[in-house]
Amino acid sequence: MQNDSINYINSHNLIGIKAGKERETFLEIWMVTVDNRIFARSWGFAERSWYNTFLNDSNGEIKCGNQVFKIRAEIPKDLDRLNERISQAYLNKYNSGENSFYAKGITEQSHIEKTMEFILI
């Protein structure tokens, strides 16, 4: 189960996510993996974002191709230790073509502060 999701995330740019219990459809976002752990950073700062939804309800789902995995979202307790590696994972995975601007942007402090880890349950 975990290997399937990690492999999918590593080989696809957009991964579906449902935050909380209210959302009916999947939103496609960027995700990266570090040490077989799944991370995402919020690009937007809207009040009704997936990130803010997870702060109030940590339950959700990610969609990897035809597979859907239940997840729990949390702010990583070891973010300070992993932050540089998460940023590098974003730059390695998304730093080409039109994505370059956003890949660099998502490594800035305002986005780092919106890092969430997704744990399969």
N, C-alpha and C positions, 0 to 999 in steps of 0.2 A: 504494500500500500504506500509506504513512505517513498520507496525507491521509484514507484510509478510517478508520483507527484513531483519528486525532485528532478527526475529525467525530463518530464514534460516541461517544467518551468525552465530548466536549463536550455531547452531546445526551442522554446517559443517566446516571442516578445510580449504577447498579450495573453493574460490569464484572467478568466472570469472570477468575480468575487461577489458574494452576497453578504452584506453586513447586517447583523441583527436578524430579528424574526419578521420584520415588516416588509422588507424588500422582496418583490416577486421575481425580478429579472436579475441576470448577472451583469455587472459592470466590468468592462475589460480594463485592467491596469497592468503596470509593470511590476514584476516581482523578480527578486534575485535570491540565490541561495549562498550560504556560507556555512561550512561545516555541516552540511546536510540539514540545515535549518532554513526556513522560508521567511523572507523579509520583504516589506514594501514600505515605500515612503509616499506620503500624500503630496501631490503636486499642488492641488488647489487648497484654499483655506476656508472654503464655504462652511457655514454652520451645519448644513445637512450633508456633510461628506461621509464617505465610508469610514474614515478615521474617527470622526466624532461619534458616529453611530456605535463603533466598537468600544469607545470609552464608556458608553452607557449600557451596552449589551455585548459581551465578548463572544457570543456565539455567532457562527456564520458558516459559509461554505465557500470552497474554491472549486472551479471547474477546469479540469485538465483534459481537454479533448472531450470524449464521451463519458469520462469518469467524474463524479462529484464526490468531494471529500468534506466531511464535517470538520470544522476547525474551531479553535478557541484563539482569540486574538489578545495579545498583551504587549505592553511596552517592555522590551527586553531589559532585564535587570543588569546585564553586562554590556549595554550599548556602548559605554565609553571604551571598553576593551575591543569591541567588534566594529566600531564605527568606521574606521579607516578601511577595513576589509569590505564592509558593505558598500562604501562609496566606490571602491575599486571595482567591485563586482558590477555596479551600475555602469561605470565607465567602460569596462571590458565588454559588457553585453550590448549596450545601447549607443555607444559612441561612434555612430556612422551615419552618413547622410543627414537627413532632416532631424534625426534623433540627437545629434551631437549637442545642440543648444540645450535641450532638455536634460541630457545626461550630465552635462556640467552643472546645470542649475540644481538638479536634485541632490548634488553633493554639498550644497551650501547649507549653512547652519539652520536657516528657517525650515528647511525640509528635513534635515537631520533630526530636528526636534519632533518631527511627525513620523518617526520610524515605528513600525509595528511588526511584531513577529506573529506568524500563523502556525499554530501547533495542531497537527492532525489528532482528532479524538475518535 
